[in-house]
């Protein structure tokens, strides 16, 4: 089979590489007469980059990328509204990606100077593509990868009904990278609260940033000039009320390479093909640039189409399968792009809680409605309670084996208001706490390190408790992940979790918006914490953990302090006799995707493996680069390697 690919951009070249691997005859026809360099840089998530990484072993070419680990949204006055961690996003220069892909092709396969004109048909199927220079290319399959203004799309479907241009975007590269402390690489966006006006910049290398200025076209009626001087003056005028960092970025920009992008999209097509002509990338679908989805979608299209062509015997079956796979996600991206545009054009109508992250990812998906479960467990805990730490594996196993039957409602108990107000048993000072933790470590299988009470003692457990309540306002699941991370920091890594920088890092790694967390910490979160303390007082809570097991709002049983897993299981089965225990049958790697961090004994307990089996499994995952390890005082903590994907 011979494929003629029309368009030698990222979509077309990626498609060609996949088909070459399947031993197809391939010709790529590109209208430019030299290496195309339209566009400066773009964001790509792991899904797209992992497809490109499949070709890394085929060449010595090196694809440069800048991992972007934070997104921040601020107002022009400096007020931060959103700050979240990004795990799977990278900034790449377009020229680097194109050069990388070009390195795989010779001039007889990648032919430049071919601008598509029309098809020659025989029996209703295209047999050749004709180009404006008079050249023709015969083939069996024709793949349109010629971008948003696709002539191939027009040839098979007619004129495209684009949306109105309501937002323009000026894009440029600046030689001034805004420095930030530590290793943070921030996608910084500054957006007006009163009108559709925003400025964003993303580091694209060690000394450059790609920037964009988005503006409601109604703010500058008639502005069309695209010469460097007028464009620079226009940007400076539009950004006059924005922070000094924006001026710094603009001043270091060569506006000869900046341009205006008129943003638009079109509705999802009813099909991506007609007979033996098929579309990929922006030729097939177009979402607004707010989503940062275009390049990733093009790359995923290429992989999906090539896989379909290898799985089905007829082109019609393959093209239909490709459309059925890709169209739901594309439809979602189109819709999200339009929502983002609406929030941009009317920012005064939306709060920060209604903002969708301007990056397409699974984190933006709506959660499925929670099913009501028959058993509610009211759990009183505290971030520095050693017994609450010891039962962590038990709670995790309960979720895996009986999670369909119960929901845990977390409440903070306020274990340590301050050392002046604490006098329980033998623990009266931080040194007493240090000794107690070491004793617990010696008698239990869950690691603890009491040295934090010697090296950097906590003055209270209230700050991390309040932070947890603030986190619950954003997302209950992320709040639980956050609480676990706080416990790991204090029990294993000897970190003082009363300090804001420690709390913030834990919150970021848990997917929380720390700008909102900080606001709620002294507001709504504090009030929720006070309510928890009042409830604990009313229920006469004197020991942590305390768990109440309720069915139909009535307490059926209670656990105070440490109890073995069998006791929890016994209570659940006494309340719900027909509960079916789910077998934990996931692989070691899958378990780490559920619970990112585990001690050796915790893993062994959850997987029901011996210590020797556990060590073999964990060391094997470590050797594969899938998990990392942290050497605590008393043993190893194993952690999912989030950066191992690329």
N, C-alpha and C positions, 0 to 999 in steps of 0.2 A: 504494500500500500504506500502511496505517496501523498504526503500532506503538504499543502501550500499554505504557509502562515503569512498573513498580511498584517504587518506591523512588527517592527523589531525592537519594541520596548521590553520592559520587564516581563509582561504577560506572554508575549510572543516567544521570547527567547527561552523562558522557563518551559513553555509548552514544547518547544523544539527539543530541548534536552531530554524531557520525559519520553518523547516519541523515539528519539535516537536510541535510548536505552532499550526500547522495545523493537529495535531493528527496523523501524520505519524509514523510508526515504523521505527526507525533509528538505524543504527550501523555505527560507525566511526572506520576505520581501519588505524592505524598509525604505520609506520615502526620503529620509535624510541621506546626504551624500558623505557624511562623516559621523563619527560617534555622537549620537544625540545626547544633549545635555540640557534638556528642558526640565526645569524644576531644580531646586537646590538640595533639599533633604526631606526626609519624611520619617514618621514613626511607624514601626512595624512590631507586631507582637510575636510571641514565641511560635504561634501556629504557622505564621508565614515564614519566619526565619528558619524553622526546623525543616521546611521543605527545601530551602536553599542549601541548608547544611548537608543534605543528601549528596550534593555534588562536590563537597569540600575535598573528598578523597580522590577526585578525578583530575585534580590540577594543583599546581603549587601556588596558584593565585590565593591571595589573602583578602578576605572580606572584612574591612574595618567596620566596627560598630561601637556605639557608645551606649552602654546600659543606662537607662533613665530610671531612677528608683523612687522618685517622689513627684507627686503632682500637688501644686499649690494654687489656689484661687484667692486673689486678694482684690480689694477695692482700691481705687486710686489713692485713697487716704492712707493706705498701708494696712487696713484692717483685714486680717486673714479669715476667710470664711470656710475654706476647705484645705485640709492637708492630709493626704493619704499616701500610703506606700504603694509603689508599683513593683511588681516582681518580674513581669514578662514583657517589658517594653524596651525597645531599642531605637536609637536614632541612627539612621544611615544616610550617607550622602548618595544622591542618585547616581552621580558619575562613578562612584566606587562600585555600586551594584551593577550598573550597565557594563563597566569595564570588566568586572568579574565574569559576567555572563558572556560578553563578547569573546573572552579568551578561549572559549570552547569551540569557536566556529572559524572555518576558513571562508575565503571569498566566494567559493563556488556554492556554499550552502547559505551564507548570509549575503544577500545581494542588495546593495544600496542604490539609491536613486530611482526607486520604483514607487511611484505614487499611483494608487489604485484608481482605475477608471470604471470598469464594468466586468461582468462575467460573460463568457460564451457558453450557451446551453445546448444540450442535446438530450432529447427525451425528458425534458423538464429538470435535468440535473446539470449543474455546472461542470464543465470539462476543462475550462481554462480561465485564468484571471488575466485581464488585459490592463496594462498600465499606461499612463499618460505619455510615456516616451515611446509607445508603440510596441514594447516588448510584451510577450505572453509567457505564461507558465501553466503547463498542463498538470493535472493532478486528479486524485481520487476523492480527497477531502480538502475542503477549503476552510481555514480557521481565521475569522476576523478578530484581530487583536489590535485594532487601529484606534483605540481610545474613544473618548466621550463623543467626539464629532465623527464617529465611524461612517465611512463611506460604504463599507460592507454591510453594516446594519441598514443603511438607507436603501442599498441595492436589493435586499431581500424583504424588508418590511416597510419601505417607504419612509416619509419624513417622520422624525421623532417629535413628540409633543413635550418639549422641555418645560419645566416650571419657570415662573418669572424670576428674574434676578433681583433678589431683595437684599442680599449681602455681598459686598465686594471684599476681597482679601488682598492686601499688598504683602508680598513675600520677599525676603532678602536674607543675605548672609552678612553677619557682622564679625569683624576681627577682634571684638572685645567680648571675652567670656566673663560673665559675672561670677566672681568667686564666692563659694560658700564654704562654711567650715566643714571639716571632716571629709567624708567620701560621698556626700550627697550630690546627686546629679538631678537637678530639679527641672521639671516641665513647669515653668512659671507662667500663669495667666493672670492678667490684671483686667478686670471687667467692670465697667461702669454700672452703677445701680439705677441710674436715671434714663439711660439711652442705650441703643445698640452700638456700643463701641468697646473694643477690647484690644489688648496687645499681649502677645505671648512669645516666649523664647525658650528654645531647647538647645542645650549643648550638643553640637554635632561632632566635635573633636576636642582635643585638649586645649585649643586656643580659638575656637569659633563657636558661634551660635547661629542657628537658623531662627528667624523671627517672622512673625506675621502680625499684621494689623487688620482686624475685621471691623467693618463699619456698615451700618444701615445706609443704603444708597440714598435715602431721603435726607441724610445729613450733609450730602455734598452733591446736590443735583447738577448734572451737566459736567462734572469733572471726568475728563477722559484722557487728559494728557499723560503720556507715559515716558516723557523724556526725563533724564536723571534729575535735573535741577528742579523742575516743577514737582516731581514726585517727592523729592526730599523736603521741599518746602511744605507740601501738602501734609506729609506725615508729621512733620514738626508741629504744624498748626493743630492738627487733630489731637496730638499727644501733649499739648501744652500743659494740661492739668494732671498729667500722669507722673509717677515717681521719677527721680533722677536716674535710676537704672535704665529706664526706657530711653532717655536722652543719650545716655552713655552708649547704648547699643546702636542707636540711630547714627550717632556721630562717627562710629567706626565702620559704617556701611558704605560700600561702593555702590551707589544707586544705578550705575550702569548695568548691574546685574540683577536689579530688583524689577518686579513686574506686578501688574494688577491682574488678579484672577477673579473673573465674574462667576460666582458660585451658582450652580443650578443642579437639578436632578430630573429624573423622569420616572414614571410609574413602572413597576415591575412588568416586564414583557411577558406575554402568555406562553412564550417559548423562546429558547435561545438558539433555535436552528430552523432552517427550512431546507428540506431535502438533504443534500450533502454539504451544506454551508452552515457553520456553527460559530457562535460568538463567545468570547471570553473577556474578562476584565471589564474596563469601563465601556467597551463596545457593547457588552451584554447588559450591563446594569450600572447605575450611577447613583451613589449616595452623596449627600452634602459633605463637604470636607470636615465639618465638625466632628465626624466620627473617627477620623484617622484610619479608615478601613480600606481605602481604595487599593493600595499596593498589596496588602495582605490578601484581600479578596481575589485579586488577579492571580496571585501565585497559587492560592488554594484552588481556584478554577482550573488552572493548568493541570495540577496533580489529579483532581477529581475527574476531569475529562479523559486524561490519559488512562486512568484506572478503568473507567467505564468502557473505553475502546478496547481494553484488553480482556474484559469480562464477558462482553456480549458479541454475538455472531453478526448482527446487523448494525449498521450505523444508526438506524432509527431507534433501536432498543438502547444503544449506548447513549445517544443524545437525550433520550427521554429520562434515562437513569441519572444522567448528569444534571438535568434540570430539576428532577425531583429531589436530589440531594442538596443542591445549592440554593434553590429558590426560597425555601423557608427562612434561611439565615439572611439572605439578601433582602427579603421583604422586611425583616426585623431591622436591618441596618438602615434601610430607606426611612422607615418610620421613626427610628431613633434620631436620625439626622434632622428630620423635620421637627421633632420635639425640641431638640437642642437649638434649632433656629428660632423657634417660638420663644424659648426662654431667653435667648440672646436679644431678640428684637424688643421684648417686653420684660426687661429684668425686674422692674418694680412690681410685677404681678407675682413673682415667685420668691420663695424663701430659699435659703441654702439647703434645706432639707429636700427641696423639690428638684435640685439640680441633678442631672444625670452626668456622670463622669464623661468628659468629652473624649473618650477612647472606647471603642467597641471591644467588649470582652464579656466573658461569662458572668463577671461580677455585676453586670448591669441587668441581668435577667431577673424578672419578677419571680419571687418565691412562690411555690405552690402553697395553696391554703393549708394550714395545719389541721390535721384530723384530730378531733377530740379523743383523748385517751382516757381509759377508765380509771387510771390511778394517778393521783397527783401527790408528789413528794415535796413537802415544804422543808427546805434545807437551810439551816442556820450555820454559817461558816465564818471564817476570817482568813485574810491572806497570809497571816503569820502563824496560824494554828498548826502545830506539827502533826497532830492527829488527823486533821483535815487533809494534810499532805499525804499521810500514810494511806488513806482510803481512796486516793485518786485512782489507782488501778481497779479498785472495786467498782467505782462509779462508771469507769470506762467500759468495763466488762458488762455491767448491767445494761448499758446502752446498746452494746453489740448483741447481747443475747435476749434482752427483754424490752428493748427500746420501743417496740410497737405498743406496749401496754402502759408505759408510764412517762410522765413529764416531770422534770425537776425544777422547782421554783426556788431560785437562789436568793437568800437574804443575808445581809451582813449583821454580825452580832456585836461588833465593837469590843474585841478582846482586850486591846491595850489603848485606853484613852491617852494615858501618859504614864511615866514611871512613878510620878507622884501619886497617881490615883490607882495604882495596881499593887495588890497585895494578896495574891492567891497561892496558897500552899507554900512550897519551898522556893518558888520563883519570886524574888523581890527586886532583882537588879539585872542589867544586861548580862553580867557574868554568870548569873544563875541560869539565864536562858541559854547561854552558850553551852553550859554543862548539860542541861536537860536535852538539848538537841543532839549532843554527842552520845548521850545515853540511849536516846531513841534510835539513833542510827545503828548502834551496836546490837539492839534487840529486835530491829525490824528489817525488812528487805527493801525498804524504800530509802534511798540515799538522802542524807541531810548533812550540812556543814555548819556547825555552830560558830565558826570564826567570824561571821558577819557581826555578831554581837560584841566582838572584841575589836575588830578593825574599823567598823563603821556602823555602830549600833543605831537601830531605828528608835525614834523617840515616841512613836505611836503607830498603831495599825489603821488609824482613821483615814489618812490621805489615800492609800491604795483602795480602801473600802469605798470611799466616796467616788473615786475614779471608776470603780466597777459599776456603781449605780448610774453614773453618767453614761457609761458605755451601754448599759441596758436600754437607754433611751434611743440609741441608734440601731442596735441589732442584738437580740438576745443570744444568738449563737456565737457571734463575734465576741460578745462580752464574756462568755464562758471560756473561749479561747484566750482572751486577754487575761482573765483571772488565772488560768493555768500558767500563762507565760510569766505573770508576776510571781507566782509561787516558785517557778523554776529559777527565776533570777535571785530570789532571796534564799531559797533552800539549797540551791546547787552552785550558784555563781557568786554568792556573797555580795549581792548588790543591795544597796539601801533603797527600797522601793517607796520611800517617802519622798524621794527627790523627783522633781518634775521631769528632768531629762530622762530618767530611767523609766518613769511611767509612760512618757511620750513614746519612747522607742518600743516599749512593749505593745502599746496601742497601735502604732504604725504597723508592726509586724503581724498584728491580728486583723488588719484590714479596716481599722477605725479611722474616722476623720478626727484628727487630733486638734484641729482648730475649734471644732464644735465641742469636743470633749473638754477642752480647757474652759470654754464658755459655760458649759453645763456643770463643771466641777464646782464652781462657786454659786451656782444657781439651782437648777432643777435637780441635779445629781445630789447636792448637799441635802435638799429637802427630802428626797427619797431615802437617803441614808438615815436621817433623823426619824423617818417613819418606820424604818427597819428596827431601830433601837427601841422605839416605843412598843412595837409589836413583840420584840424579844422580852421586853420588861413585862408586858401583859401576859405572855405565855410562860413567864418565870424560867427563861432560858438561863442556865448556870453552867452549862458544859457544851464544848464544841468538839466534834460536830453534834448537832441534834437534828434528827430527821423525823418528821411526822408523815405517816402514810395515810392518805385520805381517799375514800371512795364516796362519790355523791356528796362531797362536802363534809363527811363525817370521819373523824380520826379513828382508824382501825388498829394502828400500832405505832410504836415509837422506838427509835434507836438513839441512844446517847453514848458518846464516846466511840471507841473502836469496837467493831464486831466483824467477824469473818464473813467472807462472801456468802457462805452457806446460809447465814442468818438472814441476809437481805433476800436471798432466793426463797427461803422458807416463808418470809412475810408476804412476798409478792404472790406466791402460789396459794397461800392461805386466803388472800383477798380475792384473787382471780384464779380459781382452781383449774380452769381450762386453758390457762396461758401456755403457749407452746414455746419452748426454749429454742432459739435459733442457734444453729451450729456456726461457730466462727470458722469459716472455711476459706477466708481470703488469704492471699499470698503475703509474705513478709513485706514486699514492696507496697502492696495495696494498703496494708495496715498503717504504714508510714504516711500514706496519702490521707488517711483518716485522722490519725494522731501523729502530728509531725515530729514530736520529740518524745522519747521514751528512755527510761533507764533499762539496763539489761534485765533486771528482775521483773520490771513491769512488762516488758515484751514477752518474757518467758511465761508470765502469768496469763497474759491475754491470749497467747498462741498455744498455751498448754504444751510447752516444749521443755525439755531438760536444759540445764545450764550449758552443757556441752553442745547440744544442738543449737541453742540460741546463739552461742558465740560463733559457731560456724556460719550460721545464716547472716548474722550481722556483719561479720568480717568479710563475707562474700559480697554483700551489698556495698560495703565501704570500698573494697577493691575495685568494684565497678564504678565508683564515683557517685553512687546514688544516695548515699548518706554520709554525713560527717560525724565527727565525734568530739565531745568536749570532756576533757579530763578533769573531773571534780576531785575533791580531796579523798573521797572514799570509793570512787569508781567512775565508770564511763557513762556519759549521757550521749545517746545516739540521736541524730537530728537529720531530717530530710534535707537533702542538698537541693535547694531551690534553684541554684545557678547551674546545675549539672545538665540541664535540658539542651543547652546549645554547646 
